[in-house]
Amino acid sequence: MADWAATDQFARAALEDFVASNFELPQAHGEKVESGGSLADHIERLWPRLTRRADTVPSHGSALQLPRPFIVPGGRFRELYYWDTYFTLLGHSLSGRQDVIEDHIANFGSLLDRFGHIPNASRSYYLSRSHPPVFFLVAGLSQTKTPEARQRRLALMCKEHAFWMDGERDLAPGGESRRVVRLADGSLLNRYWDDSAVPRDESWIEDVELAQGMNAESASVLWRNIRAAAESGWDFSSRWLGDGRTLSTIRTTRIVPIDLNSLLFGLEQAIATEAAALGQPAVSQRFAERAEARALSVNRHLWNATGGFYADYDLDLGAACPQITAAAGFPLFCGLASSVHAGPNVDAMRSLIRPHGLLTTLIESGQQWDAPNGWAPLQWIACEGLRRYGEHDLAKAIARGWTRLVAHQYAATGQIFEKYDLMAGRAGSGGEYAVEIGFGWTNGVTLALQAYDIARPQTA
C-alpha cells in the first residue's frame, strides 16, 4: 500500500512494475499439447496438464488448501470448480482411474468439513456461494464400497443437503430465506443465492461498471443476482434476465430453477437409498419423503402446461416461465419427470436439437449460456435423461452430433474448447471472456458420449 501511495502515475509499464514488485504472479500452466492421433489419445495426454496440487498454500493467497491432486478446467480457470468436476470425472471413470475419483471425493469432503458446503471453486472469494449440487453424482462414481467409505459419503451428502436447506425451519408460506423458498401452498423448493451482495472479486471492474448510475440498494440487489447466477453455473443466460437480453435486468434470486430442484431431488433420493443400505431406516424414510414432496411440488409448479415442458418458476409472477431451455433435461436425468409429463417434455426439447447437439436456449442474447452455444454438461444431462426414459435414438442423435463437432474442431485446430457454436459448427463465443481451451468437462463428456457405442469420430 505504501508503494501504491508513492506512485504518481500508472502508465502500463509502471503498473506492470508495481504488480511485479508487490505480488507473486501465478505460475503459468500450458494446456496445449501437441495434436495428432485420435481425439481420445489427445484427451489422455491433456489430463496431466490439467492436474494441480494445493496441499500447501500461502497464507496471504486466495487459494484454498486441498489434500489431494485435482483437475482444473483449463485456460483462465486455475482452481477446482465444483460442478465442472463431475463431468470431467466421467472420462476418468471410463478409464478406470478410481484413484482420481477418490482424490476428488476427498477434496470435496475436506471443503464440506471446513466450510459446510462446497464452494463454487477453491478460492476464498468463492466461499459465499456454491455451485449446482452434484456431489452425490461424484460419490456415485466411486467403486469403493467399504462400510466406512459409504458412511463417509452419506454423511457428506447430508451435510451438503443441510447447506441448501438452511433457513427452512419456521419458513411460512410465501417466505424466503437464502436458498430456500416456500410457496403459498406450502411447497418447499430452492433457488440460487449468494451470501454476499458486492461486486465479484474475480470480475470487479465488470460488476462496478454494470452498476453505474444505480443507487446503493439497487446496486447490491444487482450484485447479489449476478453472484447467484454464478452459483447456478449458467453465468450468464436469458433465464435470469428480466428482459431476456440485458444483464443489468438480472433477477436470478426471483427464479426457482428446474435444474437445481431436480438435482436436490436426486440428492435426497441418493441419501434415502444409501441410508437404507447402511441400516439407517429413519434417515432413509425422512429423505424419501422429502424427495417425494419435492417431486410433487416440481410437477405442480415447474411445469409449463401451455408449452408442455419443465421450466423455471417465477416467484413474482407465481407461474412457470415461458422459455424452454436445456435445463428441461434435468428432470429426466434425475428421474423426477412424471409419466404424464415426460413425453411432452421430450417433444418440446426437440426444438433445441441441432445437427451438432442440444442448444442451451433458443434466445441469442450475446450471453454464453444462450443460443447459439452448446455445452458439454448439458449434452450429457440430456442424453442420459433421454435414455432413462427410453428415448435412445434421440439420445444417440445428440451424442453423435456433439462428438462429431468436437472431433472436427480438434482436427481443424488441435484444440478442445469449453463451449461450441452449434449453428456455425465452431468454438463458442459470447459472455465476459473469450472461449477457453482445455477443457475439462468437454474432455470427460466427449469420451463418455463416444462410449455409447455409436459413431465414434476421432478426426475429420
Buried (B, 14 or more C-beta within 10 A) or exposed (E): EEEEEEEEEEEEEEEEBBEEEEEEEEEEEEBEBEBEEBBBEBBBBBBEBBBBEBEEBEEEEBBBEBEBBBBBBBBEBBBBBBBBBBBBBBBBBBBEBBEBBBBBBBBBBBBBEEBBBBBBBBBBBBBBBBBBBBBBBBBBBBEBEEEEBBBBBBBBBBBBBEBBBBBBEEBEEEBBBBBBBBBEEEBBBBBBBBEBBBBBBBBEEBBBEBBEEBEEEEBBBBBBBBBBBBBBBBBBBBBBBBEBBEBBEBBBBBBBBBBBBBBBBBBBBBBBBBBBEBEBEEBBEBBBEBBBBBBEBBBEBBBBEEBBBBBBBBBEEEBBBBBBBBBBBBBBBBBBBEEEBBBBBBEBBEEBBBEBBBBBBBBBBBBBBBBBBBBBBBBBBBBBBBBBBEBEEBBBBBBBBBBBBBBBBBBEEBBBBBBBBBBEBBBBBBBEEEBBBBBBBBBBBBBBBBBBEBEBBBBE
